[in-house]
């Protein structure tokens, strides 16, 4: 039975609008795993609130690093021919690409208001369904703002509007850390370009996991035709070997579309559980919190760090998703909350047996 990969769909002339999804899909093709794709386009499909999400039999794995580690343990190791020294270099270059290239991408997408308003926000609106098209871009922008705070980058609110002219726009970009971020991206491109040299791939004549990682990050620098294409311009004009490298990987692994499949019935999605069985949803939250915060030391020792991390992210994604949805609903007047006098009695036309209802709830929990 083929594995099933849940991803953000192709957009902006790239295999996906998310670099992590590109990385995992390139890796699956590298190690020749049989799989199908679900263009989920919503991180709430995942119990940890992140895509990609991989279904391998009855096992669900979320996040690029955990998916690659899982596949490697299964014997699908993209680094099996590397020496110990090369494996150490792989870790260093992967950390560099995932940190610096992703930060520069976020800067171009979210700090550059012209790109965000003209390209990024409309693209998410096309691929997301209601109400996610209103919720997800806002949350992604907030995440970018928090991540880029270490560079003192300023990301303005949407209601600021577009700059009125190029001079005003340049002043805003300079204030947002424009010079530093593009110096950073050039330094990172330079390191990767030196490693690549005149080779076809990062470690020689055959692709490895690092090629998937670098391509996944660079693809969204090179291929989107944004209003401001600074990353594209820098790559094609100053680092043409990296641009040709991207085209090589794209032709090798993404020349044909992957078979799509329907959403699995057993997906551990927050929204699916909430919609189908609200009481079971509440019960699951209670179980997750108790499992994570329980005082059973032996149970804690038996759980791996990955399991503990998975449980923690699941709890926070559930809490954050519910809070964000309720805030949106109340703010837009879909549901209103009214307060009456404390001494008024409320009669909804139904009769309740308080004892039976409480007893039933205890039995379910």
ZASE-742000 format. One record per residue (C-alpha): residue number from 1; residue in one letter; x, y, z. Coordinates in Angstrom, 2 decimals. Each point is the difference from the previous one (the first is absolute). Layout:
REM residues N
{atom NUM,"A",{X,Y,Z}}
...
This chain:
REM residues 365
{atom 1,"X",{0.00,0.00,0.00}}
{atom 2,"X",{1.52,3.38,-0.97}}
{atom 3,"X",{0.76,2.63,2.58}}
{atom 4,"X",{-2.10,3.15,0.03}}
{atom 5,"X",{1.48,3.49,0.17}}
{atom 6,"X",{-2.05,3.04,1.11}}
{atom 7,"X",{1.47,3.24,-1.36}}
{atom 8,"X",{-0.63,3.57,-1.01}}
{atom 9,"X",{-0.91,-0.08,-3.69}}
{atom 10,"X",{2.15,1.33,-2.88}}
{atom 11,"X",{-0.06,3.79,-0.34}}
{atom 12,"X",{2.11,2.92,-1.18}}
{atom 13,"X",{1.60,-2.17,-2.74}}
{atom 14,"X",{1.49,-2.27,2.68}}
{atom 15,"X",{-0.83,-3.62,0.94}}
{atom 16,"X",{-1.57,1.31,3.23}}
{atom 17,"X",{-0.55,3.31,1.74}}
{atom 18,"X",{1.87,-1.42,3.02}}
{atom 19,"X",{3.74,-0.86,-0.12}}
{atom 20,"X",{-0.33,-2.85,2.51}}
{atom 21,"X",{-2.57,-1.72,-2.20}}
{atom 22,"X",{2.32,0.32,-3.00}}
{atom 23,"X",{2.85,-1.49,2.01}}
{atom 24,"X",{-1.97,-3.06,1.08}}
{atom 25,"X",{-1.50,-0.64,-3.42}}
{atom 26,"X",{3.43,0.26,-1.65}}
{atom 27,"X",{1.36,-2.39,2.64}}
{atom 28,"X",{-2.76,-2.56,-0.63}}
{atom 29,"X",{0.85,0.06,-3.69}}
{atom 30,"X",{3.72,-0.18,0.74}}
{atom 31,"X",{-0.35,-3.21,2.06}}
{atom 32,"X",{-2.68,-1.30,-2.40}}
{atom 33,"X",{-2.82,-0.47,2.49}}
{atom 34,"X",{-3.43,-0.79,-1.42}}
{atom 35,"X",{-2.39,2.69,1.22}}
{atom 36,"X",{-3.03,2.11,-0.83}}
{atom 37,"X",{-0.63,3.67,0.71}}
{atom 38,"X",{-2.81,1.81,1.80}}
{atom 39,"X",{0.03,3.75,-0.60}}
{atom 40,"X",{-1.25,0.72,3.51}}
{atom 41,"X",{0.73,3.76,-0.08}}
{atom 42,"X",{-0.74,0.34,3.69}}
{atom 43,"X",{2.45,-0.67,2.87}}
{atom 44,"X",{-2.96,-0.98,2.21}}
{atom 45,"X",{-0.15,-3.29,-1.90}}
{atom 46,"X",{3.05,-0.86,2.05}}
{atom 47,"X",{-0.27,-0.75,3.74}}
{atom 48,"X",{3.07,2.18,0.57}}
{atom 49,"X",{-1.27,2.87,-2.15}}
{atom 50,"X",{2.65,-0.37,-2.69}}
{atom 51,"X",{0.42,-1.42,-3.47}}
{atom 52,"X",{1.35,-2.22,-1.50}}
{atom 53,"X",{-1.70,-2.97,1.63}}
{atom 54,"X",{0.83,-3.58,-1.02}}
{atom 55,"X",{-2.21,-3.07,0.45}}
{atom 56,"X",{2.02,-3.21,0.00}}
{atom 57,"X",{-2.41,-2.85,0.66}}
{atom 58,"X",{-1.60,0.81,3.33}}
{atom 59,"X",{2.80,2.40,0.97}}
{atom 60,"X",{-0.30,3.78,-0.39}}
{atom 61,"X",{3.15,2.16,-0.09}}
{atom 62,"X",{-0.08,3.81,-0.12}}
{atom 63,"X",{2.86,2.36,-0.84}}
{atom 64,"X",{2.84,-0.21,-2.48}}
{atom 65,"X",{2.73,-1.14,2.40}}
{atom 66,"X",{-2.12,-2.70,1.61}}
{atom 67,"X",{-1.19,-1.29,-3.38}}
{atom 68,"X",{3.54,-0.28,-1.38}}
{atom 69,"X",{1.20,-1.72,3.19}}
{atom 70,"X",{-2.92,-2.42,-0.12}}
{atom 71,"X",{0.67,-0.90,-3.63}}
{atom 72,"X",{3.72,-0.44,0.65}}
{atom 73,"X",{-0.78,-2.45,2.83}}
{atom 74,"X",{-2.25,-1.86,-2.43}}
{atom 75,"X",{2.97,-0.45,-2.33}}
{atom 76,"X",{-0.78,2.93,-2.31}}
{atom 77,"X",{3.18,1.95,0.75}}
{atom 78,"X",{0.99,2.70,-2.45}}
{atom 79,"X",{3.46,0.22,1.62}}
{atom 80,"X",{0.89,-3.69,-0.07}}
{atom 81,"X",{3.05,0.54,-2.27}}
{atom 82,"X",{1.46,2.90,1.99}}
{atom 83,"X",{3.10,-0.29,2.17}}
{atom 84,"X",{-0.07,0.96,3.67}}
{atom 85,"X",{1.66,3.31,-0.85}}
{atom 86,"X",{-2.58,0.72,-2.69}}
{atom 87,"X",{-2.82,-0.87,2.38}}
{atom 88,"X",{1.33,2.58,2.45}}
{atom 89,"X",{0.19,2.55,-2.80}}
{atom 90,"X",{-3.56,-0.88,-0.99}}
{atom 91,"X",{-1.25,0.93,3.47}}
{atom 92,"X",{1.84,3.33,-0.06}}
{atom 93,"X",{-1.13,1.02,-3.47}}
{atom 94,"X",{-3.57,-1.14,0.69}}
{atom 95,"X",{-0.15,2.18,3.11}}
{atom 96,"X",{1.34,2.93,-2.01}}
{atom 97,"X",{-2.52,-0.42,-2.82}}
{atom 98,"X",{-3.00,-0.60,2.25}}
{atom 99,"X",{0.85,3.02,2.16}}
{atom 100,"X",{1.38,2.73,-2.24}}
{atom 101,"X",{-1.72,-0.75,-3.31}}
{atom 102,"X",{-3.37,-0.38,1.68}}
{atom 103,"X",{0.43,3.25,1.95}}
{atom 104,"X",{0.82,1.91,-3.19}}
{atom 105,"X",{-3.04,-1.51,-1.69}}
{atom 106,"X",{-2.25,1.15,2.85}}
{atom 107,"X",{1.49,3.47,-0.23}}
{atom 108,"X",{-0.73,0.23,-3.73}}
{atom 109,"X",{-3.55,-1.30,0.42}}
{atom 110,"X",{-1.15,1.81,3.12}}
{atom 111,"X",{2.22,3.03,0.69}}
{atom 112,"X",{-0.30,1.13,-3.62}}
{atom 113,"X",{-3.61,1.21,0.11}}
{atom 114,"X",{-0.23,0.24,-3.79}}
{atom 115,"X",{0.79,-3.70,-0.36}}
{atom 116,"X",{-2.31,-0.96,2.82}}
{atom 117,"X",{-3.02,1.99,-1.19}}
{atom 118,"X",{0.41,-0.64,-3.73}}
{atom 119,"X",{1.24,-3.61,0.00}}
{atom 120,"X",{0.20,-1.92,3.25}}
{atom 121,"X",{-3.36,0.76,1.59}}
{atom 122,"X",{-1.98,-0.48,-3.26}}
{atom 123,"X",{1.78,-3.31,-0.63}}
{atom 124,"X",{-0.97,-1.36,3.40}}
{atom 125,"X",{-3.55,1.25,-0.55}}
{atom 126,"X",{-0.22,-2.08,-3.18}}
{atom 127,"X",{1.20,-3.28,1.47}}
{atom 128,"X",{-1.70,0.23,3.41}}
{atom 129,"X",{-3.65,-0.61,0.77}}
{atom 130,"X",{-2.27,1.99,2.33}}
{atom 131,"X",{0.70,0.94,2.74}}
{atom 132,"X",{3.68,-0.93,-0.32}}
{atom 133,"X",{0.62,2.54,-2.77}}
{atom 134,"X",{-0.59,2.75,2.57}}
{atom 135,"X",{1.73,-1.65,2.95}}
{atom 136,"X",{3.09,-1.73,-1.35}}
{atom 137,"X",{1.75,2.92,-1.80}}
{atom 138,"X",{-0.34,2.14,3.12}}
{atom 139,"X",{1.46,-2.73,2.17}}
{atom 140,"X",{2.85,-0.67,-2.46}}
{atom 141,"X",{0.85,3.69,-0.01}}
{atom 142,"X",{0.03,0.09,3.80}}
{atom 143,"X",{2.28,-3.04,0.02}}
{atom 144,"X",{2.34,1.73,-2.46}}
{atom 145,"X",{0.04,3.14,2.14}}
{atom 146,"X",{0.95,-2.01,3.08}}
{atom 147,"X",{2.70,-1.96,-1.85}}
{atom 148,"X",{1.56,3.11,-1.59}}
{atom 149,"X",{0.02,1.99,3.25}}
{atom 150,"X",{3.57,-1.20,0.63}}
{atom 151,"X",{1.08,2.15,-2.97}}
{atom 152,"X",{-1.98,3.03,1.20}}
{atom 153,"X",{-2.12,-0.26,-3.13}}
{atom 154,"X",{-3.21,2.01,-0.01}}
{atom 155,"X",{-3.10,-1.61,-1.54}}
{atom 156,"X",{-2.92,2.39,-0.27}}
{atom 157,"X",{-3.69,-0.73,0.24}}
{atom 158,"X",{-2.04,-0.53,-3.17}}
{atom 159,"X",{-2.06,3.15,0.49}}
{atom 160,"X",{3.05,2.21,-0.53}}
{atom 161,"X",{-0.52,-0.31,-3.76}}
{atom 162,"X",{2.52,0.09,-2.79}}
{atom 163,"X",{2.71,2.68,-0.27}}
{atom 164,"X",{-1.04,2.86,-2.28}}
{atom 165,"X",{3.23,0.15,-2.01}}
{atom 166,"X",{3.41,-1.68,-0.40}}
{atom 167,"X",{1.79,2.47,2.24}}
{atom 168,"X",{-2.43,-0.61,2.85}}
{atom 169,"X",{0.22,-3.73,-0.61}}
{atom 170,"X",{3.80,0.00,0.16}}
{atom 171,"X",{-0.04,1.96,3.25}}
{atom 172,"X",{-2.37,-2.54,1.55}}
{atom 173,"X",{2.13,-2.94,-1.16}}
{atom 174,"X",{3.15,1.59,1.39}}
{atom 175,"X",{-1.71,0.50,3.34}}
{atom 176,"X",{-1.12,-3.64,0.00}}
{atom 177,"X",{3.54,-1.37,-0.20}}
{atom 178,"X",{0.22,-0.30,-3.78}}
{atom 179,"X",{3.79,0.46,-0.30}}
{atom 180,"X",{0.84,-2.53,2.71}}
{atom 181,"X",{-2.36,-2.72,-1.24}}
{atom 182,"X",{1.22,0.14,-3.60}}
{atom 183,"X",{3.61,0.00,1.18}}
{atom 184,"X",{-0.88,-3.08,2.04}}
{atom 185,"X",{-1.54,-1.78,-2.98}}
{atom 186,"X",{3.04,0.75,-2.17}}
{atom 187,"X",{2.30,-1.44,2.67}}
{atom 188,"X",{-2.12,-3.15,0.18}}
{atom 189,"X",{-0.18,-0.35,-3.78}}
{atom 190,"X",{3.79,0.38,-0.09}}
{atom 191,"X",{0.59,-2.84,2.47}}
{atom 192,"X",{-2.28,-2.36,-1.90}}
{atom 193,"X",{1.42,1.06,-3.37}}
{atom 194,"X",{3.52,-0.79,1.23}}
{atom 195,"X",{-1.10,-3.45,1.17}}
{atom 196,"X",{-1.71,-0.71,-3.32}}
{atom 197,"X",{2.86,1.21,-2.14}}
{atom 198,"X",{-0.10,-1.56,-3.46}}
{atom 199,"X",{-1.69,-3.19,1.23}}
{atom 200,"X",{-3.54,-0.98,-0.97}}
{atom 201,"X",{-0.99,-0.50,3.64}}
{atom 202,"X",{1.22,1.13,3.40}}
{atom 203,"X",{2.10,-3.07,0.81}}
{atom 204,"X",{0.88,-1.20,-3.47}}
{atom 205,"X",{-1.66,-1.57,-2.99}}
{atom 206,"X",{-2.97,-1.50,1.88}}
{atom 207,"X",{-2.67,1.88,1.99}}
{atom 208,"X",{-0.30,-0.40,3.77}}
{atom 209,"X",{-2.26,1.32,2.74}}
{atom 210,"X",{1.83,3.34,0.01}}
{atom 211,"X",{-0.95,0.58,-3.64}}
{atom 212,"X",{-3.66,-0.41,0.97}}
{atom 213,"X",{0.37,2.45,2.89}}
{atom 214,"X",{1.81,2.65,-2.02}}
{atom 215,"X",{-2.37,-0.33,-2.95}}
{atom 216,"X",{-3.05,0.21,2.27}}
{atom 217,"X",{1.18,3.32,1.38}}
{atom 218,"X",{1.40,1.48,-3.22}}
{atom 219,"X",{-3.01,-0.95,-2.14}}
{atom 220,"X",{-2.13,2.69,1.68}}
{atom 221,"X",{2.84,2.52,-0.44}}
{atom 222,"X",{0.38,-0.70,-3.71}}
{atom 223,"X",{-3.33,-0.93,-1.60}}
{atom 224,"X",{-2.71,2.36,1.38}}
{atom 225,"X",{-0.63,3.03,-2.19}}
{atom 226,"X",{-0.63,2.47,2.77}}
{atom 227,"X",{-0.48,3.73,-0.35}}
{atom 228,"X",{3.50,0.38,1.46}}
{atom 229,"X",{2.23,-2.84,-1.21}}
{atom 230,"X",{3.19,0.87,1.84}}
{atom 231,"X",{0.85,-3.56,1.02}}
{atom 232,"X",{-0.67,-1.23,-3.52}}
{atom 233,"X",{2.19,2.75,-1.43}}
{atom 234,"X",{2.88,-0.71,2.40}}
{atom 235,"X",{-0.08,-3.74,-0.72}}
{atom 236,"X",{-0.17,0.19,-3.78}}
{atom 237,"X",{2.51,2.83,-0.41}}
{atom 238,"X",{2.48,-0.46,2.84}}
{atom 239,"X",{-0.22,-3.75,0.71}}
{atom 240,"X",{-0.98,-1.63,-3.30}}
{atom 241,"X",{1.40,-3.38,1.04}}
{atom 242,"X",{-2.56,-0.20,2.81}}
{atom 243,"X",{-2.76,0.99,-2.43}}
{atom 244,"X",{1.07,-2.78,-2.40}}
{atom 245,"X",{0.16,-2.40,2.95}}
{atom 246,"X",{-3.64,0.77,0.81}}
{atom 247,"X",{-1.04,-0.58,-3.59}}
{atom 248,"X",{1.89,-3.32,0.04}}
{atom 249,"X",{-1.81,-1.25,3.12}}
{atom 250,"X",{-3.36,1.25,-1.27}}
{atom 251,"X",{0.42,-1.83,-3.32}}
{atom 252,"X",{1.19,-3.14,1.79}}
{atom 253,"X",{-2.76,-0.30,2.62}}
{atom 254,"X",{-2.87,2.32,-0.96}}
{atom 255,"X",{-0.35,-0.43,-3.74}}
{atom 256,"X",{-3.25,-1.94,0.50}}
{atom 257,"X",{-2.91,0.35,2.42}}
{atom 258,"X",{-0.35,-2.44,2.86}}
{atom 259,"X",{-3.17,-2.06,0.39}}
{atom 260,"X",{-2.47,1.59,2.41}}
{atom 261,"X",{-2.20,-1.78,2.54}}
{atom 262,"X",{-2.90,0.77,2.33}}
{atom 263,"X",{0.36,0.99,3.64}}
{atom 264,"X",{0.36,-3.06,2.20}}
{atom 265,"X",{-2.89,-0.71,2.38}}
{atom 266,"X",{2.34,-0.56,2.95}}
{atom 267,"X",{1.92,3.28,-0.36}}
{atom 268,"X",{0.65,1.41,3.50}}
{atom 269,"X",{-1.28,3.44,-0.97}}
{atom 270,"X",{-1.24,2.45,2.63}}
{atom 271,"X",{-2.83,1.31,-2.19}}
{atom 272,"X",{-1.20,-3.44,-1.09}}
{atom 273,"X",{-0.31,-1.19,3.60}}
{atom 274,"X",{-1.68,3.25,1.08}}
{atom 275,"X",{-2.54,-0.13,-2.84}}
{atom 276,"X",{-0.87,-3.69,0.20}}
{atom 277,"X",{-0.05,-0.47,3.75}}
{atom 278,"X",{0.36,3.08,2.21}}
{atom 279,"X",{-0.18,-2.00,3.23}}
{atom 280,"X",{2.73,-2.36,-1.17}}
{atom 281,"X",{2.03,3.08,-0.94}}
{atom 282,"X",{-0.24,1.36,3.55}}
{atom 283,"X",{0.85,-3.42,1.38}}
{atom 284,"X",{3.06,-0.24,-2.25}}
{atom 285,"X",{1.23,3.40,1.19}}
{atom 286,"X",{-0.35,-1.16,3.59}}
{atom 287,"X",{1.89,-3.22,-0.76}}
{atom 288,"X",{2.78,1.86,-1.81}}
{atom 289,"X",{0.46,2.49,2.83}}
{atom 290,"X",{-0.03,-2.71,2.63}}
{atom 291,"X",{2.46,-2.10,-1.99}}
{atom 292,"X",{2.38,2.90,-0.47}}
{atom 293,"X",{-0.26,1.44,3.52}}
{atom 294,"X",{-0.49,-3.25,1.89}}
{atom 295,"X",{2.18,-0.87,2.96}}
{atom 296,"X",{0.73,-3.59,-0.99}}
{atom 297,"X",{3.79,0.07,-0.20}}
{atom 298,"X",{0.30,-3.47,-1.52}}
{atom 299,"X",{-2.36,0.97,-2.80}}
{atom 300,"X",{2.05,3.14,-0.68}}
{atom 301,"X",{3.19,-2.06,-0.22}}
{atom 302,"X",{-1.59,-2.37,-2.52}}
{atom 303,"X",{-1.00,2.85,-2.32}}
{atom 304,"X",{2.67,1.23,-2.41}}
{atom 305,"X",{0.86,3.68,-0.42}}
{atom 306,"X",{-1.75,-0.09,-3.38}}
{atom 307,"X",{-3.20,-1.30,1.59}}
{atom 308,"X",{0.09,2.67,2.71}}
{atom 309,"X",{0.64,2.69,-2.61}}
{atom 310,"X",{-2.85,-1.33,-2.15}}
{atom 311,"X",{-2.42,0.04,2.95}}
{atom 312,"X",{0.99,3.53,1.00}}
{atom 313,"X",{-0.47,1.36,-3.53}}
{atom 314,"X",{-3.32,-1.80,-0.31}}
{atom 315,"X",{-1.32,1.63,3.17}}
{atom 316,"X",{1.16,3.48,-0.99}}
{atom 317,"X",{-1.33,-0.33,-3.55}}
{atom 318,"X",{-3.42,-1.07,1.30}}
{atom 319,"X",{-0.15,2.82,2.54}}
{atom 320,"X",{1.24,2.58,-2.48}}
{atom 321,"X",{-2.34,-1.14,-2.77}}
{atom 322,"X",{-3.10,0.05,2.17}}
{atom 323,"X",{0.88,3.39,1.50}}
{atom 324,"X",{0.68,1.51,-3.42}}
{atom 325,"X",{-3.23,-1.35,-1.47}}
{atom 326,"X",{-2.11,1.25,2.91}}
{atom 327,"X",{1.62,3.42,-0.20}}
{atom 328,"X",{-0.74,0.20,-3.73}}
{atom 329,"X",{-3.61,-1.11,0.45}}
{atom 330,"X",{-0.73,2.47,2.80}}
{atom 331,"X",{1.89,2.88,-1.62}}
{atom 332,"X",{-1.95,-0.33,-3.25}}
{atom 333,"X",{-3.36,-0.28,1.73}}
{atom 334,"X",{-0.67,-3.57,-1.13}}
{atom 335,"X",{-0.78,-0.76,3.64}}
{atom 336,"X",{-0.84,2.68,2.54}}
{atom 337,"X",{0.37,-0.25,3.72}}
{atom 338,"X",{-2.61,1.76,2.11}}
{atom 339,"X",{-0.06,0.51,3.73}}
{atom 340,"X",{-3.19,0.41,2.03}}
{atom 341,"X",{-0.76,0.75,3.61}}
{atom 342,"X",{1.22,-2.61,2.44}}
{atom 343,"X",{-3.44,-0.46,1.52}}
{atom 344,"X",{-1.75,-0.67,-3.32}}
{atom 345,"X",{-0.99,-3.57,-0.66}}
{atom 346,"X",{0.78,-1.50,-3.40}}
{atom 347,"X",{-2.56,-2.28,-1.59}}
{atom 348,"X",{0.91,-1.66,-3.30}}
{atom 349,"X",{-3.09,-2.21,-0.15}}
{atom 350,"X",{1.82,-3.17,1.06}}
{atom 351,"X",{0.11,-1.83,3.29}}
{atom 352,"X",{3.26,-1.37,1.36}}
{atom 353,"X",{0.71,-2.67,2.56}}
{atom 354,"X",{3.17,1.42,1.52}}
{atom 355,"X",{0.92,-3.22,1.77}}
{atom 356,"X",{-0.35,-2.18,-3.09}}
{atom 357,"X",{1.88,2.44,-2.18}}
{atom 358,"X",{2.92,0.29,2.40}}
{atom 359,"X",{0.11,-3.76,0.47}}
{atom 360,"X",{0.06,-0.55,-3.74}}
{atom 361,"X",{2.85,2.49,-0.43}}
{atom 362,"X",{2.07,-1.69,2.73}}
{atom 363,"X",{-0.49,-3.39,-1.68}}
{atom 364,"X",{1.16,1.38,-3.36}}
{atom 365,"X",{3.08,1.70,1.46}}
